[in-house]
Amino acid sequence: MTATESQTEARPADTLEDAPARVIPEALPLEPEDPPRVGEFWLRGRLGANAAGYLYAASDENGRNAVVAMMTEGSADDAAARDRFVTAVDELPGDAVLAHNDADDDDLALWVALGPIRSDDGSSAASDERLLAERRGEDVLSAVLMDRIPHVGLFRGPDFRHYWEGRRRPGLFRIWPLPWPSVLRPASRVALMLALAAMALIMLLAVFLAWLLFRNAEPLEPEPVIPTPTNTATVTVTPTTPPPGTPSSTTGPSPSNSPTLTPPTGLPSGSPNPSSTGSPDPGDKF
């Protein structure tokens, strides 16, 4: 075999060695059902899952990385599973638990943030810390699932299975403060501010158009009567002022406005005035 043939045969091996390795993602993308944030940690992706809970890659606003273990909907509704989760977290070293929620929140799923994990600077120490945090999170979820307990006795009958293993959605969570707008990108913040400015401009334009339409409107005649709480209306009567030069009297009507009585004509003198005596009695004719 010549040197040229040996170089030709070795060329495919060199090509395989020089080929770049397939990049494995740090974490799987979050699903729509996953919480964007638990506590003070923003979730970046999924690291693993089983029937008891999920492992998430997370970081807080200060750049501190962590691995968050969170119970599923089914395991969070089981009081015994919650006790096993709390017991497993209490057995971890004190410096490994960065944060966790209160075990008394019966309506929320329990979670714990594990670390510390330094920023990925390419060193083996950063990857070791992340792997250690992931392993501790797996141990916590395995304690809830009880899948690492050695079997005692002979295998007989059906396998043991928790009644809540089918409910694998992430457990209930509470976000406060709300994830927006701090989680938005700069471009999204600009779009949000422009939308709010457009809404304010439309409201001002509507108020201005209403003012133009109704500024010269005639007042209502008569004015509307607004009832009081007792369902009664108060009417105010304004007395009229007589024209100047008209004599006024404090008692009785004005002479100009009082009616004038004229005696009837065609009556004999000395006969009583019907207007003064009243109407004659019909019995007087007989």
Secondary structure, 3 states (H helix, E strand, C coil): CCHHHHHHHHHHHHHHHHCCCCCCCCCECCCCCCCCEECCEEEEEEEEECCCEEEEEEEECCCCEEEEEEEEHHHHCCHHHHHHHHHHHHCCCHHHEEEECCCCCCCCCCEEEEEEECCCCCCHHHHHHHHHHHHHHHHHHHHHHCCCCCCCCCCCCCCCCCCCCCCCCECCCCCCCCCCCCCCCHHHHHHHHHHHHHHHHHHHHHHHHHHHHHCCCCCCCCCCCCCCCCCCCCCCCCCCCCCCCCCCCCCCCCCCCCCCCCCCCCCCCCCCCHHHHCCCCHHHHC
